[in-house]
Amino acid sequence: MKNHHPTALQAEGVDKFFFNPTKTQVLKKVSFEVKQGEFVSVVGKSGCGKSTLLYILSTMDTDYQGKLHMDGELITGKPRNYLAHLRNEKIGFVFQFHYLLNEFSVLENIMIPGLKLGKYSREELEYRAMEKLRIFEMEEHALKKANQLSGGQKQRVAIARALINDPLLIMGDEPTGNLDKKNSDIVFNKFKELAQEFKQTMLVVTHDQEFAEGTDRIIEMEDGRVIRQ
Ligand SMILES: Nc1ncnc2c1ncn2[C@@H]1O[C@H](COP(=O)(O)OP(=O)(O)OP(=O)(O)O)[C@@H](O)[C@H]1O
């Protein structure tokens, strides 16, 4: 365990309004917590507020009511630059589209969030990046350019990249959304392995029923509310 707080993330009565074109409440008193080591999925119909919630939980959107705690710390109301650092340090992101930089090597891509954080030297980061690649059986691809990989391989690299700073929490937004069944299974199995072998805390928004059913706990949303958790 990396720290002493058993709760990685806690949302308390989170409300979110959009004002364009008319005032609409898209999150309604959303409360839940994610304990350290938990692998949690967030499901619900299109438009129920999943992405909006993830954007808030990831500290990117600060325009909400309610309270958010990360790693035992109240982060609501903290300044933007503080949150940016916190995000780099504590959250690893895996999106539907991998956002790898095609002109850089696989190894360099994985190192990028580490270079941003500035906690480790370049040498250390190279070592760490190789270590992460090994988890995904991708070492032999380290020096390839990102665009020389298959879709499934790219997504594995994206997960390796999310791990570079040993984050408290991995947040995923439809990590298998753009993959075929075979590659979805590979990516899901990698998430599962991170949960089981490394006790990695993960919160993943997904439409993929099979993926959700394989997680420790499902948070289900409907019309801006959590209806099951
Ligand atoms: N910037 C915005 N301005 C106004 N309304 C928005 C904005 N972003 C999202 N919404 C609305 O908020 C609601 C929730 O959207 P959100 O993207 O969070 O849903 P979702 O559950 O992630 O959907 P999907 O599964 O399709 O990605 C929707 O009704 C959407 O139209």
The ligand as an SDF file (V2000), in Angstrom:
LIG
                    3D

 31 33  0  0  0  0  0  0  0  0999 V2000
  -21.0550   21.0060  -22.0300 N   0  0  0  0  0  0  0  0  0  0  0  0
  -22.3280   20.6370  -21.8920 C   0  0  0  0  0  0  0  0  0  0  0  0
  -23.3110   21.5460  -21.9320 N   0  0  0  0  0  0  0  0  0  0  0  0
  -24.6080   21.2040  -21.7690 C   0  0  0  0  0  0  0  0  0  0  0  0
  -25.0260   19.9350  -21.5540 N   0  0  0  0  0  0  0  0  0  0  0  0
  -24.0880   18.9710  -21.5150 C   0  0  0  0  0  0  0  0  0  0  0  0
  -22.6970   19.2620  -21.6700 C   0  0  0  0  0  0  0  0  0  0  0  0
  -22.0050   18.1030  -21.5810 N   0  0  0  0  0  0  0  0  0  0  0  0
  -22.9230   17.1290  -21.3760 C   0  0  0  0  0  0  0  0  0  0  0  0
  -24.1620   17.6340  -21.3290 N   0  0  0  0  0  0  0  0  0  0  0  0
  -25.4160   16.8740  -21.0630 C   0  0  0  0  0  0  0  0  0  0  0  0
  -25.2840   16.2440  -19.7930 O   0  0  0  0  0  0  0  0  0  0  0  0
  -25.8770   14.9490  -19.8050 C   0  0  0  0  0  0  0  0  0  0  0  0
  -24.8550   13.9230  -19.3660 C   0  0  0  0  0  0  0  0  0  0  0  0
  -23.8580   13.7870  -20.3580 O   0  0  0  0  0  0  0  0  0  0  0  0
  -22.6370   12.7760  -20.2110 P   0  0  0  0  0  0  0  0  0  0  0  0
  -21.7460   12.9770  -21.3750 O   0  0  0  0  0  0  0  0  0  0  0  0
  -22.0510   12.9250  -18.8640 O   0  0  0  0  0  0  0  0  0  0  0  0
  -23.3790   11.3690  -20.3140 O   0  0  0  0  0  0  0  0  0  0  0  0
  -22.7640    9.9080  -20.4430 P   0  0  0  0  0  0  0  0  0  0  0  0
  -23.5050    9.0730  -19.4720 O   0  0  0  0  0  0  0  0  0  0  0  0
  -21.3010    9.9680  -20.3330 O   0  0  0  0  0  0  0  0  0  0  0  0
  -23.1690    9.5150  -21.9210 O   0  0  0  0  0  0  0  0  0  0  0  0
  -22.4090    8.5490  -22.9800 P   0  0  0  0  0  0  0  0  0  0  0  0
  -22.5330    7.1800  -22.4190 O   0  0  0  0  0  0  0  0  0  0  0  0
  -23.2130    8.7380  -24.2180 O   0  0  0  0  0  0  0  0  0  0  0  0
  -21.0140    9.0370  -23.1020 O   0  0  0  0  0  0  0  0  0  0  0  0
  -26.4200   14.7490  -21.2070 C   0  0  0  0  0  0  0  0  0  0  0  0
  -27.7800   15.0320  -21.1920 O   0  0  0  0  0  0  0  0  0  0  0  0
  -25.6460   15.7520  -22.0450 C   0  0  0  0  0  0  0  0  0  0  0  0
  -26.4200   16.1690  -23.1270 O   0  0  0  0  0  0  0  0  0  0  0  0
  1  2  1  0
  2  3  1  0
  2  7  2  0
  3  4  2  0
  4  5  1  0
  5  6  2  0
  6  7  1  0
  6 10  1  0
  7  8  1  0
  8  9  2  0
  9 10  1  0
 10 11  1  0
 11 12  1  0
 11 30  1  0
 12 13  1  0
 13 14  1  0
 13 28  1  0
 14 15  1  0
 15 16  1  0
 16 17  2  0
 16 18  1  0
 16 19  1  0
 19 20  1  0
 20 21  2  0
 20 22  1  0
 20 23  1  0
 23 24  1  0
 24 25  2  0
 24 26  1  0
 24 27  1  0
 28 29  1  0
 28 30  1  0
 30 31  1  0
M  END
$$$$
